[in-house]
Amino acid sequence: MSPLIAFEGPEGAGKTTQLARLDRRLSAMGQRVLSLAEPGGTELGEAVRSLLLGGGGQTSPVAELLLFGASRAELVAQRILPALAAGELVLLDRFTLSSRAYQGGGRGIPQIWLEQLEFWVAGGLRPDLTLLLDLPPEQGLARAARRQPLDRMEGQGLQFHARVARVYREAAAGDASVVLLDAAQPQEVVAERIWEQVTSRFQLP
Ligand code: T5A
């Protein structure tokens, strides 16, 4: 199967910007690429996005976890697995590590529940490479706020986002497939670090 590469990190770290740059660069050299973002990418996923991020209302942590999980299960079955089987390189804007960071670190859901749900939802599918864009939460939230009003998750407060950041850093420390990148650098510099990682790990056209 072809490579599955996930972009992870806190709000405003530059995931969407860097994913689009990598997609353009890979596509220009003839690589077939499918780019997807969570939650979303399917009819059910888009409905979950508007339910969870659109309004300002309260959702219980377990309901939130299951809704993100439902969106991911649809994305895996409908889009990711068929694309990988057809030889497309898949770029994901967030995947299972987001649930560990936000619902585990941020909301305090036990790790064992997250691991079990990951297995149901993704059936053991894991990214070959996770590009973790690391940025202090205050800087990321400031970037996000400059662009548009904060959504429900972005508005959770600094302590929540500091817990999210801690889980991300721990994940990078214990797993060679998770690469921590300094997202405070200029966009071009971050893009070059990403290119080095991708071209050194995967055989491309
Ligand atoms: N969530 C998601 C969970 O809680 N659990 C889950 O399981 C999943 C899948 C998703 C939300 O859902 C939560 C996490 C999130 O809160 P979203 O709208 O998709 O919501 O939000 P994000 O994924 O966080 O996307 P953002 O757009 O907020 O952040 P990005 O994609 O990291 O950043 P980007 O590229 O949009 O850039 C933000 C701004 O910074 C600038 C850009 O131009 C842009 O203006 N920028 C830089 N500025 C300076 N230097 C750089 N190097 C820059 N790079 C980008």
Boltz pocket constraint, residues with backbone or C-beta under 6 A from the ligand:
constraints:
  - pocket:
      binder: B
      contacts: [[A, 9], [A, 10], [A, 11], [A, 12], [A, 13], [A, 14], [A, 15], [A, 16], [A, 17], [A, 18], [A, 37], [A, 38], [A, 39], [A, 53], [A, 68], [A, 93], [A, 94], [A, 95], [A, 96], [A, 98], [A, 99], [A, 100], [A, 102], [A, 103], [A, 143], [A, 144], [A, 147], [A, 151], [A, 153], [A, 154], [A, 183], [A, 184], [A, 185], [A, 186], [A, 187], [A, 190]]
      max_distance: 6.0
